[in-house]
Amino acid sequence: MSSRRSRSRQSGVSTEITDAQITDLISKLQQLIPELRARRSDKVSASKVLQETCNYIKSLHREVDDLSDRLSQLLATTDSNSAQAAIIRSLLM
Amino acid sequence: MDSLSLHSNLHSVNNKRRQITHQNSFALTPSWTSLTEQRLYSSKLLHSLRRNSNPTAALEVRASADRVLAATAKGRTRWSRAILSNPICRWKQRHHKKVKKYSANKFMKKTTPEIRRSLPAVQKKARVLGKLIPGCRKVSFPKLLEEAGDYISALEMQVRAMKALADLLATGAPPPAPIGLS
């Protein structure tokens, strides 16, 4: 575990810079998570940010899965190429 | 397109050591909140789906949606290159994840608000996060955080675009409806 962590560390970057960079990245990640956006003023632990990030990505994955099912069914009933071409034109307008 | 993607992948592999991992490497990624990007994504996705003459299975829709999303990112991020190089990997990863399900210990004690990579909780959650993002199982922690931010923005755009596309298909392609795109 120790060797793995040291191996992944960027060469030439000191620990202090890396820790400051990690803090900044976690703060930016926190802004992207709806669950954590409301607590902008509070300091949330890194573990909490990672947990909510995992939960949010899983929920987005589920949404894409559901939309894939829906699109699959809709495409089966929309067999007209001209109808789909009209959709494409409306998308590009 | 495929040959270009392959060439791009080979190029990125050759330059793996010199790859920039700073935040500047994300400066050129597309703006996932742009309506233009969303419309282009929807158009490309529908074009991709129309290539199948048979009724398209949901898994194929999902795979196309991910490939078009990665193509929109133009291979500038690790997750997009992972999808473009092996589209099937997503489903293998997903099935593999179901076998050993991870349940977070929500009552884990918090010893310090500061970030310490020696904390087991942070490491475990980082490992889980690495499995959720394509191609990020074995990346450094800062790189993982960068990829997560971009991946979330891309997924949000994907959801918006697929919703708008489904709404258009459900209404049977009426005259252009700006409300449906919002």
Interface residues (C-beta under 8 A of the other chain):
Chain A: M1 R5 S8 R9 Q10 T18 D19 Q21 I22 T23 L25 I26 K28 L29 L32 I33 K43 S45 A46 S47 L50 Q51 T53 C54 Y56 I57 K58 L60 H61 E63 V64 D65 L67 S68 D69 R70 L71 S72 L74 L75 A76 T78 N81 A83 Q84 A86 I87 I88 R89 S90 L91 L92 M93
Chain B: T21 Q23 R39 S42 S43 L46 H47 L49 R50 P55 T56 A57 A58 L59 E60 V61 R62 A65 D66 A104 M108 K110 P113 I115 R117 L119 A121 V122 Q123 K125 A126 V128 L129 L132 I133 K138 V139 S140 F141 P142 L145 E146 A148 G149 Y151 I152 S153 L155 E156 Q158 V159 M162 K163 A164 L165 A166 L168 L169 A170 G172 A173 P175 P176 A177 L181
